[in-house]
């Protein structure tokens, strides 16, 4: 099974839905995500239980368990430039099977892929991505499946919601249909098959960096 999982690092991840996948015990998963989570957090839990066979991502620097499995040849990895990954997912949701991009031309990213020249510039062909299941996290949703995301938690969630056979959304607030201003809806309900209301979401921070507070009085 191929699963798209929204979020960027630990921001905007569908943590409760990931736990449901964990509890199901399903094996041999192909995950499409910006990153594989952190050790023991988010998608990182699925690597701890060795439920993942293949990962399609753009970054993998915060998960030592994943790194060990990759170096041991236990997990396959397909790396993508971040913008290319986002566009591959968006294209899949829009029914576009492939597109040309200049990103990656002349690098290992382009190896084995068709290339073409447009207006004197070389481009590499990238395939759109779709999944069997998309797991997304939204701040607010209604009973019709319309979704609103909050700030940076918007990241990969909206495009993934459009690019799967089945989309399940976890929401922090569930309101009545009509309560959300139509102009504020990011993901129309036509894309969403199931909604789960989650409360008291544990929003983790990968790395907390603070600067020294300046002196209030000059010495």
Residue pairs with C-beta under 8 A, 6 or more apart in sequence:
1 26
1 28
1 29
1 30
1 132
1 133
2 29
2 30
2 31
2 32
2 130
2 131
2 132
2 133
3 21
3 29
3 30
3 31
3 32
3 131
3 132
3 133
3 134
3 135
4 31
4 32
4 33
4 89
4 129
4 131
4 133
4 134
4 135
4 160
4 163
4 164
5 13
5 14
5 17
5 18
5 31
5 32
5 33
5 42
5 43
5 134
5 135
5 160
6 12
6 13
6 14
6 33
6 134
6 135
6 136
6 137
6 155
6 156
6 157
6 160
6 161
7 13
7 14
7 33
7 34
7 42
7 137
7 153
7 155
7 156
7 157
8 34
8 35
8 152
8 155
8 156
9 34
9 35
9 38
9 62
9 206
10 37
10 38
10 41
10 42
10 203
10 204
10 205
10 206
11 152
11 153
11 155
11 203
12 137
12 149
12 152
12 153
12 154
12 155
12 156
12 157
13 37
13 42
13 43
13 137
14 135
14 136
14 137
14 168
14 169
14 170
15 42
15 137
15 170
15 201
15 202
16 170
16 196
16 198
16 201
17 135
17 137
17 168
17 170
17 196
18 37
18 42
18 43
18 45
18 46
18 135
19 45
21 29
21 46
21 51
21 135
22 45
22 46
22 49
22 51
25 49
25 51
26 51
27 50
27 51
27 53
28 51
28 53
29 46
29 51
29 52
29 53
29 54
30 52
30 53
30 54
30 55
30 56
31 43
31 46
31 52
31 54
31 55
31 56
31 57
32 56
32 57
32 89
32 129
32 131
32 160
33 43
33 55
33 56
33 57
33 156
34 57
34 58
34 59
34 82
34 85
34 155
34 156
35 43
35 57
35 58
35 59
35 60
35 61
35 62
35 63
36 43
36 44
36 47
36 52
36 55
36 57
36 60
36 63
36 66
37 43
37 44
37 45
37 46
37 47
37 62
37 63
38 44
38 62
38 63
38 204
38 206
39 48
39 62
39 63
39 64
39 65
40 48
41 204
42 204
43 52
44 63
44 65
44 66
46 52
47 63
47 65
47 66
47 69
47 75
48 65
50 69
50 74
52 75
53 75
53 76
54 75
54 76
54 77
54 78
55 66
55 75
55 76
55 77
55 78
56 77
56 78
56 80
56 85
56 129
57 77
57 78
57 79
57 80
57 85
58 79
58 80
58 81
58 82
58 84
58 85
59 82
60 66
60 67
60 70
60 77
60 79
62 206
66 75
69 75
70 77
79 109
80 88
80 109
81 103
81 104
81 109
83 103
84 101
84 103
84 104
84 109
84 126
85 129
86 156
86 159
87 99
87 101
87 126
88 126
88 127
88 128
88 129
89 128
89 129
89 156
89 159
89 160
89 163
90 159
90 162
90 163
91 97
91 98
91 99
91 128
91 129
92 128
92 129
92 130
92 162
92 163
93 130
93 159
93 160
93 161
93 162
93 163
93 191
94 128
94 162
96 128
97 127
97 128
98 125
98 126
98 127
98 128
99 125
99 126
99 128
100 116
100 118
100 123
100 124
100 125
100 126
101 123
101 124
101 126
102 121
102 122
102 123
102 124
103 109
103 124
104 110
104 124
105 115
105 122
105 123
105 124
106 122
109 124
110 124
113 124
113 125
113 126
114 124
114 125
115 122
115 123
115 124
115 125
116 122
116 123
116 125
117 123
128 163
129 163
130 163
130 164
130 165
131 160
131 163
131 164
131 165
132 164
132 165
132 166
133 164
133 165
133 166
133 167
133 168
134 160
134 161
134 163
134 164
134 166
134 167
134 168
135 160
135 168
135 170
136 147
136 157
136 158
136 160
136 161
136 167
136 168
136 169
136 170
136 187
137 153
137 157
137 169
137 170
137 171
138 147
138 148
138 149
138 157
138 169
138 170
138 171
138 172
138 186
138 187
139 148
139 149
139 150
139 153
139 171
139 172
139 173
140 147
140 148
140 150
140 171
140 172
140 173
140 174
140 175
140 180
141 147
141 148
141 169
141 171
141 173
141 174
141 175
141 192
141 195
142 174
142 175
142 176
142 177
142 178
142 179
142 180
142 189
143 174
143 176
143 177
143 195
144 177
144 189
145 169
145 187
145 188
145 189
145 190
145 191
145 192
145 193
145 195
146 177
146 180
146 185
146 187
146 188
146 189
146 192
147 157
147 158
147 161
147 169
147 171
147 185
147 186
147 187
147 189
147 192
148 180
148 184
148 185
148 186
149 157
149 158
149 186
149 187
154 186
157 187
158 186
158 187
160 167
161 167
161 169
161 187
161 191
161 192
162 187
162 191
166 193
166 194
167 191
167 192
167 193
167 194
168 192
168 193
168 194
168 195
168 196
169 187
169 192
169 194
169 195
169 196
170 195
170 196
170 197
170 198
171 195
171 196
171 197
171 198
172 198
172 199
172 201
174 195
174 197
